[in-house]
Amino acid sequence: MPRILFICHGNICRSTMAESVMTELVRRAGRSGEFTIDSAATSFEEIGNPPHRGTVAKLREVGIPVVPHRARRIEASEYGDWDRIVYMDRENRRGLERILGGDPAGKVSRLLDWTDSPRDVADPWYTGDFDATYRDVLAGCTALLEQL
């Protein structure tokens, strides 16, 4: 059973969007019972907060249910709990390195590295562009699911 943890800075925009998108893609593929999917932050800034209203609005617009979630921070002790720890940008990678202290099993990857267009997923907290974030998250989650 693949266990996937999506990571972003605050766990209210990109990683929660990826958690909801991947959960829905897995459901549509008839594989819900085969996966464990969650998300977390590399910072403490948004702990306990629900998904950002822009994430919620975009997911509703495209008909993807928002997974009930409150922002949390990944802990080093979780490393062994996950098969894949999938982050959104270089800043998240640095945060993961600081928190986890390394990636000896090679579990950590950037979401869009699973696609033919490897790059960071821009943070809509700063860009305000939840449409672009959704396109990237959908592409990354689709490619990840295809490869699992």
Contacts in CASP RR format, 6 or more apart in sequence:
PFRMAT RR
TARGET T0000
AUTHOR 0000-0000-0000
METHOD contacts of the structure
MODEL  1
MPRILFICHGNICRSTMAESVMTELVRRAGRSGEFTIDSAATSFEEIGNP
PHRGTVAKLREVGIPVVPHRARRIEASEYGDWDRIVYMDRENRRGLERIL
GGDPAGKVSRLLDWTDSPRDVADPWYTGDFDATYRDVLAGCTALLEQL
1 33 0 8 1.000
1 34 0 8 1.000
1 35 0 8 1.000
1 36 0 8 1.000
2 34 0 8 1.000
2 35 0 8 1.000
2 36 0 8 1.000
2 83 0 8 1.000
2 84 0 8 1.000
2 148 0 8 1.000
3 35 0 8 1.000
3 36 0 8 1.000
3 37 0 8 1.000
3 81 0 8 1.000
3 82 0 8 1.000
3 83 0 8 1.000
3 84 0 8 1.000
4 22 0 8 1.000
4 35 0 8 1.000
4 36 0 8 1.000
4 37 0 8 1.000
4 38 0 8 1.000
4 82 0 8 1.000
4 83 0 8 1.000
4 84 0 8 1.000
4 86 0 8 1.000
4 144 0 8 1.000
5 37 0 8 1.000
5 38 0 8 1.000
5 39 0 8 1.000
5 40 0 8 1.000
5 74 0 8 1.000
5 78 0 8 1.000
5 81 0 8 1.000
5 82 0 8 1.000
5 84 0 8 1.000
5 85 0 8 1.000
5 86 0 8 1.000
6 14 0 8 1.000
6 15 0 8 1.000
6 16 0 8 1.000
6 18 0 8 1.000
6 19 0 8 1.000
6 22 0 8 1.000
6 37 0 8 1.000
6 38 0 8 1.000
6 39 0 8 1.000
6 40 0 8 1.000
6 86 0 8 1.000
6 87 0 8 1.000
6 88 0 8 1.000
6 111 0 8 1.000
7 15 0 8 1.000
7 39 0 8 1.000
7 40 0 8 1.000
7 41 0 8 1.000
7 42 0 8 1.000
7 74 0 8 1.000
7 85 0 8 1.000
7 86 0 8 1.000
7 87 0 8 1.000
7 88 0 8 1.000
7 92 0 8 1.000
7 96 0 8 1.000
8 14 0 8 1.000
8 15 0 8 1.000
8 39 0 8 1.000
8 41 0 8 1.000
8 42 0 8 1.000
8 87 0 8 1.000
8 88 0 8 1.000
8 89 0 8 1.000
8 92 0 8 1.000
8 121 0 8 1.000
8 123 0 8 1.000
9 41 0 8 1.000
9 42 0 8 1.000
9 43 0 8 1.000
9 45 0 8 1.000
9 88 0 8 1.000
9 91 0 8 1.000
9 92 0 8 1.000
9 123 0 8 1.000
9 125 0 8 1.000
10 41 0 8 1.000
10 42 0 8 1.000
10 43 0 8 1.000
10 45 0 8 1.000
10 46 0 8 1.000
10 71 0 8 1.000
11 39 0 8 1.000
11 40 0 8 1.000
11 41 0 8 1.000
11 46 0 8 1.000
11 69 0 8 1.000
11 71 0 8 1.000
11 72 0 8 1.000
11 73 0 8 1.000
12 41 0 8 1.000
12 46 0 8 1.000
12 49 0 8 1.000
12 50 0 8 1.000
12 51 0 8 1.000
12 52 0 8 1.000
12 55 0 8 1.000
12 71 0 8 1.000
12 125 0 8 1.000
13 51 0 8 1.000
13 52 0 8 1.000
13 54 0 8 1.000
13 55 0 8 1.000
13 123 0 8 1.000
13 124 0 8 1.000
13 125 0 8 1.000
13 130 0 8 1.000
13 133 0 8 1.000
14 55 0 8 1.000
14 88 0 8 1.000
14 121 0 8 1.000
14 123 0 8 1.000
14 124 0 8 1.000
14 133 0 8 1.000
14 137 0 8 1.000
15 39 0 8 1.000
15 40 0 8 1.000
15 41 0 8 1.000
15 88 0 8 1.000
16 39 0 8 1.000
16 51 0 8 1.000
16 52 0 8 1.000
16 55 0 8 1.000
16 66 0 8 1.000
16 67 0 8 1.000
16 69 0 8 1.000
16 71 0 8 1.000
17 51 0 8 1.000
17 55 0 8 1.000
17 58 0 8 1.000
17 59 0 8 1.000
17 133 0 8 1.000
17 134 0 8 1.000
17 137 0 8 1.000
18 39 0 8 1.000
18 86 0 8 1.000
18 88 0 8 1.000
18 111 0 8 1.000
18 137 0 8 1.000
18 141 0 8 1.000
19 37 0 8 1.000
19 38 0 8 1.000
19 39 0 8 1.000
19 67 0 8 1.000
19 69 0 8 1.000
20 51 0 8 1.000
20 55 0 8 1.000
20 59 0 8 1.000
20 64 0 8 1.000
20 65 0 8 1.000
20 66 0 8 1.000
20 67 0 8 1.000
21 59 0 8 1.000
21 64 0 8 1.000
21 134 0 8 1.000
21 137 0 8 1.000
21 138 0 8 1.000
21 141 0 8 1.000
22 35 0 8 1.000
22 37 0 8 1.000
22 141 0 8 1.000
22 144 0 8 1.000
22 145 0 8 1.000
23 32 0 8 1.000
23 35 0 8 1.000
23 37 0 8 1.000
23 65 0 8 1.000
23 67 0 8 1.000
24 64 0 8 1.000
24 65 0 8 1.000
25 141 0 8 1.000
25 142 0 8 1.000
25 145 0 8 1.000
26 32 0 8 1.000
26 33 0 8 1.000
26 34 0 8 1.000
26 35 0 8 1.000
26 37 0 8 1.000
26 145 0 8 1.000
29 145 0 8 1.000
37 67 0 8 1.000
39 69 0 8 1.000
40 72 0 8 1.000
40 73 0 8 1.000
40 74 0 8 1.000
40 78 0 8 1.000
41 47 0 8 1.000
41 71 0 8 1.000
41 72 0 8 1.000
41 73 0 8 1.000
41 74 0 8 1.000
42 73 0 8 1.000
42 74 0 8 1.000
42 87 0 8 1.000
42 91 0 8 1.000
42 92 0 8 1.000
42 95 0 8 1.000
42 96 0 8 1.000
42 98 0 8 1.000
42 99 0 8 1.000
43 73 0 8 1.000
44 73 0 8 1.000
46 71 0 8 1.000
47 71 0 8 1.000
47 72 0 8 1.000
47 73 0 8 1.000
48 70 0 8 1.000
48 71 0 8 1.000
48 72 0 8 1.000
49 70 0 8 1.000
49 71 0 8 1.000
50 56 0 8 1.000
50 69 0 8 1.000
50 70 0 8 1.000
50 71 0 8 1.000
51 66 0 8 1.000
51 69 0 8 1.000
52 124 0 8 1.000
52 125 0 8 1.000
54 124 0 8 1.000
54 130 0 8 1.000
55 66 0 8 1.000
55 124 0 8 1.000
55 130 0 8 1.000
56 66 0 8 1.000
57 130 0 8 1.000
58 130 0 8 1.000
58 131 0 8 1.000
58 133 0 8 1.000
58 134 0 8 1.000
59 65 0 8 1.000
59 66 0 8 1.000
59 134 0 8 1.000
60 66 0 8 1.000
62 134 0 8 1.000
73 99 0 8 1.000
74 85 0 8 1.000
74 96 0 8 1.000
74 99 0 8 1.000
74 100 0 8 1.000
75 99 0 8 1.000
76 99 0 8 1.000
76 100 0 8 1.000
76 101 0 8 1.000
79 85 0 8 1.000
79 100 0 8 1.000
79 105 0 8 1.000
79 107 0 8 1.000
80 105 0 8 1.000
82 107 0 8 1.000
83 107 0 8 1.000
84 107 0 8 1.000
84 109 0 8 1.000
84 144 0 8 1.000
85 96 0 8 1.000
85 100 0 8 1.000
85 103 0 8 1.000
85 107 0 8 1.000
85 108 0 8 1.000
85 109 0 8 1.000
86 108 0 8 1.000
86 109 0 8 1.000
86 110 0 8 1.000
86 111 0 8 1.000
86 114 0 8 1.000
86 144 0 8 1.000
87 93 0 8 1.000
87 96 0 8 1.000
87 108 0 8 1.000
87 109 0 8 1.000
87 110 0 8 1.000
87 111 0 8 1.000
88 110 0 8 1.000
88 111 0 8 1.000
88 120 0 8 1.000
88 121 0 8 1.000
88 123 0 8 1.000
89 110 0 8 1.000
89 120 0 8 1.000
89 121 0 8 1.000
89 122 0 8 1.000
89 123 0 8 1.000
90 120 0 8 1.000
93 108 0 8 1.000
93 110 0 8 1.000
96 103 0 8 1.000
96 108 0 8 1.000
97 103 0 8 1.000
100 108 0 8 1.000
102 108 0 8 1.000
110 118 0 8 1.000
110 120 0 8 1.000
111 121 0 8 1.000
111 136 0 8 1.000
111 137 0 8 1.000
111 140 0 8 1.000
111 141 0 8 1.000
111 144 0 8 1.000
112 118 0 8 1.000
112 119 0 8 1.000
112 120 0 8 1.000
112 121 0 8 1.000
112 136 0 8 1.000
112 139 0 8 1.000
112 140 0 8 1.000
114 140 0 8 1.000
114 143 0 8 1.000
114 144 0 8 1.000
114 147 0 8 1.000
115 139 0 8 1.000
115 140 0 8 1.000
115 143 0 8 1.000
116 143 0 8 1.000
117 139 0 8 1.000
121 133 0 8 1.000
121 136 0 8 1.000
121 137 0 8 1.000
122 129 0 8 1.000
122 132 0 8 1.000
122 133 0 8 1.000
122 136 0 8 1.000
123 133 0 8 1.000
124 130 0 8 1.000
124 132 0 8 1.000
124 133 0 8 1.000
127 133 0 8 1.000
END
